[in-house]
Amino acid sequence: MDTNKDLDRQNEEVVNTKTYENEVKRGATIMQNVIKARSSGIKFEVGWNESGQPIDPNSSMFVSYIGAVVRQNIPITIDDWRDKALKDAKDIMWTDIQTAFAVDEVRKTYMLRVARKIHRGFRSHLSKCYIKDREGNMNDEAPKIYKHYISNEE
């Protein structure tokens, strides 16, 4: 009788393992709805509070789009956000964001601050979850969902 319970438990563990291995993950955020609207010439409005932080409407979409743009334009190998070599990439990001959102030039400092924070978080996430194994050794392959953000040299 205990043997049947043990077999049931083993079968359950095998099913759970297979389900986890075959699980479909979200993938990288690309903000397709913003890109489609931008292509149509539509700009999203962003409200700002007295502290200079974005509030509704579209504040979370704005910050998420900053993340998508920073992942596309800033290499993960950059250690210092203040590096002069990033000036062109930062200008491209700002132009891209102004094309999609109705934001004034005075908000550029806020956008760059958020972009720096998101970039640092993205690099940490990649390192912790994909680039290094549990012992701290480097993995040979880039993660599939982030392959287009990471070149072989990086």
Secondary structure by P-SEA (a helix, b strand, c coil): caaaaaaaaaaaaaaaaaaaaaccccccccaaaaaaaaaacbbbbbbbcccccccccaaaaaaaaaaaaaaacccccccccccccaaaaaaaaaaaaaacccccccaaaaaaaaaaaaaaaaaaaaaacccccccccccccccccccccccccc
